[in-house]
């Protein structure tokens, strides 16, 4: 598992929205929340955590790949 990533992080969503955060966990949360839109608020907390974990895993994998190149 990768280590936490800190800094001025950002992600551009398919709709053009740019999300920013000071760490990868917060950015992953914002990505998951944005992806589900208004449905997010009605989701079970457990399902939200699963979506955030998936987003976090993707972010860290992309970061690791970028660092290797």
C-alpha positions, -999 to +999 in steps of 0.1 A: +000+000+000+012+034-008+019+061+017-003+092+021+002+120-003+003+156+009+005+188-010-016+209-034-035+181-051-061+183-078-083+162-100-102+172-131-135+154-134-151+143-167-175+173-165-146+197-163-149+204-126-115+207-109-114+194-073-085+203-050-074+192-015-043+192+007-041+154+009-051+123-010-077+111+014-097+144+012-093+145-026-106+109-028-136+118-007-143+148-029-140+127-061-164+100-047-189+126-035-188+145-068-192+113-088-224+105-071-239+140-070-271+143-050-272+106-045-242+108-022-262+122+007-286+093+006-260+065+005-252+044+035-220+055+052-205+021+046-210+024+008-195+059+009-164+045+026-161+018-001-163+044-028-137+066-011-114+037-006-116+028-043-109+064-053-080+066-029-065+034-043-068+048-078-052+081-068-023+064-051-017+040-080-017+069-104+007+089-082+031+059-078+031+053-116+038+090-122+067+089-097+082+059-114+084+077-147 
